[in-house]
Amino acid sequence: MDELAAAVLAGEEPIFHPNTGEPFHEAHLHPAAAAGLDVPRYCQICGRRMVAQVRPDGWSTKCSRHGELDSDWLYEEHLPA
C-alpha cells in the first residue's frame, strides 16, 4: 500500500488540505469541498497537485511522490492487498 493510502486509511490528520493544497488549518473551502463532495486534488502529505480521475462509480488520485488513493479503498471490503 502506498504512503498516501496508508495515511488516509489510518485516519491521520492531513498536513495539507486535500481540496486546496493549503496548510490544513488555514484552508478556505468552497461549498462542494466543505460538504465533502469534491475529489481530493492535492496530496495531504506534501501538498502537491495530484492527477485525479473521476469515474461514474467514484474517483482515483495519484501523487507523484506518495502514491495512489482510490475512493473504493475508503470502504473496508475494497482495500488493496
MDTraj code that builds the backbone (N, CA, C; nanometers):
import mdtraj as md
import numpy as np

residues = "MET ASP GLU LEU ALA ALA ALA VAL LEU ALA GLY GLU GLU PRO ILE PHE HIS PRO ASN THR GLY GLU PRO PHE HIS GLU ALA HIS LEU HIS PRO ALA ALA ALA ALA GLY LEU ASP VAL PRO ARG TYR CYS GLN ILE CYS GLY ARG ARG MET VAL ALA GLN VAL ARG PRO ASP GLY TRP SER THR LYS CYS SER ARG HIS GLY GLU LEU ASP SER ASP TRP LEU TYR GLU GLU HIS LEU PRO ALA".split()
xyz = np.array([
    [0.0842, -0.1169, 0.0000],
    [0.0000, 0.0000, 0.0000],
    [0.0899, 0.1247, 0.0000],
    [0.0527, 0.2224, -0.0798],
    [0.1293, 0.3462, -0.0896],
    [0.1146, 0.4299, 0.0367],
    [0.2092, 0.5225, 0.0559],
    [0.2121, 0.6067, 0.1760],
    [0.0855, 0.6924, 0.1886],
    [0.0364, 0.7467, 0.0777],
    [-0.0837, 0.8297, 0.0811],
    [-0.2048, 0.7482, 0.1258],
    [-0.2260, 0.6335, 0.0646],
    [-0.3395, 0.5485, 0.1012],
    [-0.3297, 0.5054, 0.2472],
    [-0.2104, 0.4699, 0.2920],
    [-0.1926, 0.4272, 0.4305],
    [-0.2279, 0.5400, 0.5276],
    [-0.1880, 0.6637, 0.4961],
    [-0.2176, 0.7775, 0.5836],
    [-0.3677, 0.8051, 0.5902],
    [-0.4343, 0.8023, 0.4756],
    [-0.5790, 0.8290, 0.4724],
    [-0.6553, 0.7183, 0.5437],
    [-0.6225, 0.5934, 0.5146],
    [-0.6948, 0.4816, 0.5749],
    [-0.6688, 0.4690, 0.7246],
    [-0.5532, 0.5177, 0.7710],
    [-0.5227, 0.5152, 0.9146],
    [-0.5891, 0.6324, 0.9872],
    [-0.6466, 0.7262, 0.9115],
    [-0.7144, 0.8398, 0.9731],
    [-0.6191, 0.9477, 1.0222],
    [-0.4980, 0.9514, 0.9674],
    [-0.4013, 1.0532, 1.0083],
    [-0.4506, 1.1919, 0.9677],
    [-0.4280, 1.2906, 1.0541],
    [-0.4677, 1.4266, 1.0210],
    [-0.3798, 1.4779, 0.9078],
    [-0.4411, 1.5343, 0.8029],
    [-0.3627, 1.5855, 0.6903],
    [-0.2744, 1.7031, 0.7299],
    [-0.1605, 1.7146, 0.6644],
    [-0.0735, 1.8307, 0.6799],
    [-0.1241, 1.9408, 0.5877],
    [-0.1623, 1.9010, 0.4654],
    [-0.2176, 1.9925, 0.3664],
    [-0.3604, 1.9500, 0.3343],
    [-0.4459, 2.0478, 0.3050],
    [-0.5859, 2.0144, 0.2759],
    [-0.5955, 1.9489, 0.1386],
    [-0.6646, 1.8345, 0.1275],
    [-0.6711, 1.7627, 0.0005],
    [-0.7513, 1.8340, -0.1086],
    [-0.8268, 1.9377, -0.0745],
    [-0.9030, 2.0093, -0.1762],
    [-0.8409, 2.1420, -0.2166],
    [-0.7477, 2.1939, -0.1379],
    [-0.6905, 2.3251, -0.1685],
    [-0.5389, 2.3242, -0.1778],
    [-0.4727, 2.2308, -0.1124],
    [-0.3275, 2.2272, -0.1084],
    [-0.2680, 2.3231, -0.0060],
    [-0.3534, 2.3993, 0.0621],
    [-0.3081, 2.4916, 0.1662],
    [-0.2812, 2.4137, 0.2949],
    [-0.2013, 2.4709, 0.3860],
    [-0.1867, 2.4050, 0.5165],
    [-0.3260, 2.3757, 0.5736],
    [-0.3428, 2.2581, 0.6318],
    [-0.4762, 2.2072, 0.6674],
    [-0.5604, 2.3047, 0.7490],
    [-0.5030, 2.3666, 0.8481],
    [-0.5819, 2.4528, 0.9363],
    [-0.6028, 2.5930, 0.8805],
    [-0.5455, 2.6224, 0.7639],
    [-0.5610, 2.7539, 0.7016],
    [-0.6478, 2.7492, 0.5762],
    [-0.7007, 2.6333, 0.5414],
    [-0.7730, 2.6155, 0.4158],
    [-0.9064, 2.6890, 0.4162],
    [-0.9345, 2.7535, 0.3041],
    [-1.0637, 2.8181, 0.2811],
    [-1.1356, 2.7361, 0.1746],
    [-1.2428, 2.6693, 0.2125],
    [-1.3087, 2.5747, 0.1234],
    [-1.4279, 2.6350, 0.0506],
    [-1.4467, 2.5916, -0.0733],
    [-1.5686, 2.6268, -0.1454],
    [-1.6783, 2.5319, -0.0988],
    [-1.8052, 2.5613, -0.1251],
    [-1.9159, 2.4826, -0.0686],
    [-1.9105, 2.3323, -0.0977],
    [-1.8719, 2.2923, -0.2182],
    [-1.8679, 2.1488, -0.2502],
    [-1.7623, 2.0760, -0.1674],
    [-1.6478, 2.1382, -0.1499],
    [-1.5407, 2.0768, -0.0698],
    [-1.5815, 2.0712, 0.0768],
    [-1.6446, 2.1771, 0.1256],
    [-1.6886, 2.1799, 0.2655],
    [-1.7922, 2.0719, 0.2926],
    [-1.8724, 2.0382, 0.1925],
    [-1.9746, 1.9344, 0.2073],
    [-1.9181, 1.7945, 0.1854],
    [-1.7901, 1.7845, 0.1484],
    [-1.7283, 1.6538, 0.1252],
    [-1.7602, 1.5954, -0.0104],
    [-1.8005, 1.6786, -0.1059],
    [-1.8420, 1.6304, -0.2371],
    [-1.7349, 1.6442, -0.3447],
    [-1.6227, 1.7051, -0.3126],
    [-1.5180, 1.7279, -0.4112],
    [-1.4108, 1.6201, -0.4023],
    [-1.3530, 1.5868, -0.5161],
    [-1.2445, 1.4885, -0.5236],
    [-1.1174, 1.5503, -0.4644],
    [-1.0415, 1.4771, -0.3827],
    [-0.9145, 1.5323, -0.3333],
    [-0.8183, 1.5516, -0.4502],
    [-0.7704, 1.6727, -0.4673],
    [-0.6836, 1.7035, -0.5811],
    [-0.5421, 1.7405, -0.5399],
    [-0.5170, 1.7445, -0.4090],
    [-0.3842, 1.7754, -0.3566],
    [-0.3461, 1.6674, -0.2559],
    [-0.2191, 1.6307, -0.2557],
    [-0.1696, 1.5304, -0.1618],
    [-0.1759, 1.5878, -0.0203],
    [-0.2334, 1.5128, 0.0714],
    [-0.2444, 1.5616, 0.2093],
    [-0.1121, 1.5524, 0.2844],
    [-0.0128, 1.4870, 0.2266],
    [0.1182, 1.4753, 0.2905],
    [0.2119, 1.5873, 0.2452],
    [0.2165, 1.6148, 0.1141],
    [0.3130, 1.7131, 0.0629],
    [0.2485, 1.8368, -0.0004],
    [0.1195, 1.8344, -0.0272],
    [0.0512, 1.9493, -0.0851],
    [0.0640, 1.9615, -0.2359],
    [0.1291, 1.8638, -0.3014],
    [0.1425, 1.8680, -0.4480],
    [0.0089, 1.8395, -0.5152],
    [-0.0109, 1.9015, -0.6307],
    [-0.1300, 1.8739, -0.7119],
    [-0.1210, 1.7300, -0.7613],
    [-0.2312, 1.6573, -0.7516],
    [-0.2340, 1.5172, -0.7950],
    [-0.3106, 1.5034, -0.9253],
    [-0.2856, 1.3945, -0.9950],
    [-0.3642, 1.3579, -1.1113],
    [-0.4915, 1.2943, -1.0574],
    [-0.6066, 1.3483, -1.0969],
    [-0.7341, 1.2956, -1.0476],
    [-0.8154, 1.2415, -1.1642],
    [-0.8770, 1.1262, -1.1434],
    [-0.9636, 1.0639, -1.2437],
    [-1.0998, 1.0416, -1.1803],
    [-1.2030, 1.1033, -1.2358],
    [-1.3385, 1.0857, -1.1850],
    [-1.4080, 0.9820, -1.2727],
    [-1.4662, 0.8816, -1.2077],
    [-1.5376, 0.7741, -1.2764],
    [-1.6844, 0.7780, -1.2354],
    [-1.7714, 0.7105, -1.3079],
    [-1.9122, 0.7051, -1.2671],
    [-1.9312, 0.6435, -1.1273],
    [-1.8410, 0.5539, -1.0885],
    [-1.8559, 0.4854, -0.9596],
    [-1.7630, 0.5394, -0.8510],
    [-1.6908, 0.6494, -0.8751],
    [-1.6012, 0.7042, -0.7737],
    [-1.4900, 0.7853, -0.8361],
    [-1.3720, 0.7792, -0.7752],
    [-1.2574, 0.8564, -0.8233],
    [-1.1279, 0.7885, -0.7818],
    [-1.0189, 0.8302, -0.8462],
    [-0.8847, 0.7882, -0.8049],
    [-0.7918, 0.9082, -0.8226],
    [-0.6899, 0.9151, -0.7398],
    [-0.5911, 1.0218, -0.7465],
    [-0.4527, 0.9617, -0.7324],
    [-0.3519, 1.0363, -0.7812],
    [-0.2149, 0.9861, -0.7706],
    [-0.1199, 1.1023, -0.7479],
    [-0.0431, 1.0917, -0.6400],
    [0.0638, 1.1860, -0.6092],
    [0.1931, 1.1267, -0.6651],
    [0.2724, 1.2099, -0.7306],
    [0.3971, 1.1592, -0.7893],
    [0.4957, 1.1116, -0.6836],
    [0.4818, 1.1574, -0.5599],
    [0.5732, 1.1196, -0.4518],
    [0.5164, 1.0144, -0.3567],
    [0.3845, 1.0217, -0.3291],
    [0.3280, 0.9394, -0.2222],
    [0.2285, 0.8338, -0.2670],
    [0.2065, 0.8210, -0.3974],
    [0.1270, 0.7109, -0.4486],
    [-0.0189, 0.7416, -0.4737],
    [-0.0984, 0.6355, -0.4790],
    [-0.2368, 0.6432, -0.5218],
    [-0.3357, 0.6337, -0.4061],
    [-0.4558, 0.6849, -0.4336],
    [-0.5694, 0.6709, -0.3443],
    [-0.6922, 0.6531, -0.4315],
    [-0.7769, 0.5577, -0.3976],
    [-0.8985, 0.5304, -0.4740],
    [-1.0171, 0.5373, -0.3798],
    [-1.1263, 0.5956, -0.4255],
    [-1.2449, 0.6075, -0.3401],
    [-1.2971, 0.4712, -0.2962],
    [-1.2767, 0.3688, -0.3762],
    [-1.3200, 0.2331, -0.3378],
    [-1.2492, 0.1856, -0.2113],
    [-1.1256, 0.2317, -0.1882],
    [-1.0482, 0.1864, -0.0735],
    [-1.1019, 0.2428, 0.0576],
    [-1.1874, 0.3428, 0.0485],
    [-1.2440, 0.4010, 0.1702],
    [-1.3500, 0.3103, 0.2315],
    [-1.3857, 0.2056, 0.1585],
    [-1.4794, 0.1055, 0.2083],
    [-1.4019, -0.0212, 0.2378],
    [-1.4184, -0.0760, 0.3544],
    [-1.3373, -0.1867, 0.4046],
    [-1.3281, -0.3055, 0.3101],
    [-1.4356, -0.3393, 0.2413],
    [-1.4350, -0.4584, 0.1561],
    [-1.3528, -0.4403, 0.0288],
    [-1.3081, -0.3176, -0.0021],
    [-1.2332, -0.2922, -0.1236],
    [-1.0876, -0.2565, -0.1000],
    [-1.0345, -0.2786, 0.0169],
    [-0.8968, -0.2421, 0.0474],
    [-0.7986, -0.3162, -0.0431],
    [-0.6916, -0.2468, -0.0878],
    [-0.5914, -0.3149, -0.1712],
    [-0.5134, -0.4169, -0.0903],
    [-0.4634, -0.5180, -0.1581],
    [-0.3881, -0.6243, -0.0902],
    [-0.2507, -0.5776, -0.0495],
])
top = md.Topology()
chain = top.add_chain()
for i, resn in enumerate(residues, 1):
    res = top.add_residue(resn, chain, resSeq=i)
    for name in ("N", "CA", "C"):
        top.add_atom(name, md.element.get_by_symbol(name[0]), res)
traj = md.Trajectory(xyz[None], top)
